[in-house]
Amino acid sequence: MRATRTLSRIGLVIGLAVSLAGQGGCGPIATLAWLIHGPEMVPPAFAGLKGKRVAVVCLDGRSLSGPGGEADALAQAVAMRLAQRVPEIKMVRQSEVADWLDSHGDDLTDYRDVGRGVKADMVVGIDLLSFSLHEGQTLLRGRAKVGVKVYDMTRGGQLVYEAAPREIAWPENGARHVTENEASFRTLFLHTLAERISRDFYAYELAENFGSDAAHLAH
């Protein structure tokens, strides 16, 4: 059965190669390369989360955010995506992180304190430096500035990865009218932020960098 599927794939590639050869240009060549070699992958900027117990914490402004805010929602979304995409990762439950924060006040500013408190191997700290949903009075367009740090708690809280703060706008092209559901738009923007941040830690297809506006707005 496997041999039959392999022969069928080979036949499909050969047939497409013949078809594309007559079209000329770079597009058909790129398509054929994708068929033969698979999608082009972007390697992770930091691959050290694999197999580790990881806590995700988001810092909103100057203090660690409590439940219900953008920082809390972003931390949950990033944790969920890392759990889905990073091999063998063991996520500290966000409820456990929230419980620890609730019991230690609102003046904490060091991610490593949280890491020690929840017994994490690694802490992904997200600096949410700014967050907005409105562009003028009539348009919705998400804008955020985020930085990312990773601390290795097994090495005394050593900083092992840092991504400089970056501006993220969504949709990248255009904006949405305020008559749309703002709560749904907020959820989609937070999903986009989580996706962009999480990509630092796993390999993903290069094509995911393009067309994100249409993909997310279609939901």
N, C-alpha and C positions, 0 to 999 in steps of 0.2 A: 504493500500500500504506500509506504514512504517513497519507494522508488518510482511509483506511478506519479505521485505528487511532484517529485523532483523533475521528472521528465516533462510533466505538464508545464511546470514553471519555466524550464528551459525553452520549451516550445513557445510559450507566451513571450518570453524575452526576445527570442529570435524573430518572431512575427512582428513585434513592435519595433525592433531594430530596423527591419526591412521597411516598415511603414514610415518610421521617422527619418530614415536616411534620405528619402526623397523630399523632405520638407525644407532642409537647409537651416542655417542659423544656429545660434547657441542654445536656444530653448530645447529643441529635441535632444541635443547632446546631453544637456543637464538632466533631462527626464530619463534618458537611457542609463546614465551613470547612477541615478537614484535607484532605478530598478535593479541594477546589478549589485551595487555596493550597499544599498540601504540609505536612510536619511543621514545627512551630515549632522554630527553631534557636537555640542559645545560642552567641554569638560567643566566640572565644578571648580569654582575659584578656591574652595576649601572642602576637602573630602574627609575631614577628620571626625565627622559625626557618626560614621558607620559603626554600628555595634555598640554605641555608647548610650548611657542614660542621660537624656537631654532635657533641660528646662528652657522654655522660651519666656522671656520677660520683656515687656515694653515700657520704656520710660517716656512719659508725656511731659514735655517741658522740663521742670526741675524736680519732679517727684514721681514716684511709681504710681501709675494710675490704678484706681479701684475698678470694681466691676461695672459694666454698662457703658463705659466711655470708649472712644475710638481706639485708645491704646490697648485696652483689654480685648476688644474685638479683633484687633490686628494680631495680637499675640495668639489668640485662639486659632485664627485662620492660618497663620504660619505654622503652628504646631500640627495642625491637621494635615497640611500639605507635606511637611517633612515626614510625618508618619506614613504617608502614602508613597513617597518617592525615594527616601533614603534607605538603602538596604540594612536590615537588621537593627534599625534604630529602636531605642526604647524611650518613649516620651514620658516625662513626668506629667501627670494629669494636670490640666489647667485649673481644675478645682482645687488641687493640692497647692498649687502656686498661689491661687487667690486666697485660700484659707491662711497661708503663711503671711501674706501681705496684710490681711485683715487683722491679724494678731500682733503685728509689729509696727502699726502706725502708718502715717502718710508721709513721713519725712525721710524715708529711705531713698538713697540715690546710688547705691552700689549694687550692681547685679550679683556680685560675688557673695554678698550676704544672703541673697535668696538661694543661690546655688548651694551654699553650705546648709541652709535651713531645710531644703528639700532633698538633700543628699544626691545632687546631680553630679554626673561625671563632667558634663559640659554645660555651659550656660550660653544661649544665644540671646544677646542683649540688643534690643532695637531702640534706637533714639528717634522718637517721633517728634521732630523739631517744629513742624508746622503741619496743619491739616485744615483744608477748607473744601467746601462743595459748590460755592457760588461764584459765578463770574458775572459781576454786575447784578442788577435786580431781576433780570428776566431769564438768565441762563444758568444751567447746572454744568459745572466742569470741575472734577476733582483735582486738587493740587496738594501735594505733600512733600516734605523734605525729610528723608530718613537716612540714618547711619546705622551700621551694624557692627557689633563686636562679638567675639567668641572667647570665652574664658575656659581654660582647662582646670577644673577643680582638682583633678588628680595630681596636678603639678602646682598646687598651692594657689590656684586662681590666676595662673599666668595668661596674659593676653596672647592668643595664638592666631587670631585673625581679626582684621579690621577693614571695613569698607568705608571710605570717606562718604560723608553725607551727599546724597544725590536728590535732585528734584525729579519728581514723577508727576506727570499730568495725564489725566484721562477723562474723556477720550483724547487721544493724541491729535486728532484732526476734528475740529469743530466742537460743538457743545450741544447740550440737550436743553429743551425749554423747561422752565420751572413748573409748567402744568403737569409734568410727569410725576410719578410717585417718588418723592425725595428719599423715603426710607429704602426703597428698592435700589435707587441710584447709589446711596451710601453703601449698601451691601455689595454691589458690583464693584465699586471703587476700592473698598477694603479687600475684596477678592483679588483685584488686580495688584494692589500693593503687596499682598501676601505672596502672590505668584512671583513677582519681580524679586522680592527679598529671598524667597526660598530657592530660587535658581542658583544662588551662590553656592549651594551645598549638594547639588546633584547634576548629573549630565542630562541635557535636554536637547531636543531637536532644534536646529538653527531656525527652521521655519516658524517656530513658536514666537520668534521675535517680530514677526510680521502678521498683520491682520488681526491683532488682538481686539481692536475696537469693534469690528464686525462680530467676532466670535462671542464676546461678552455681552454686547448689546442685543444679540439674538436671543439670549436667555429670557 
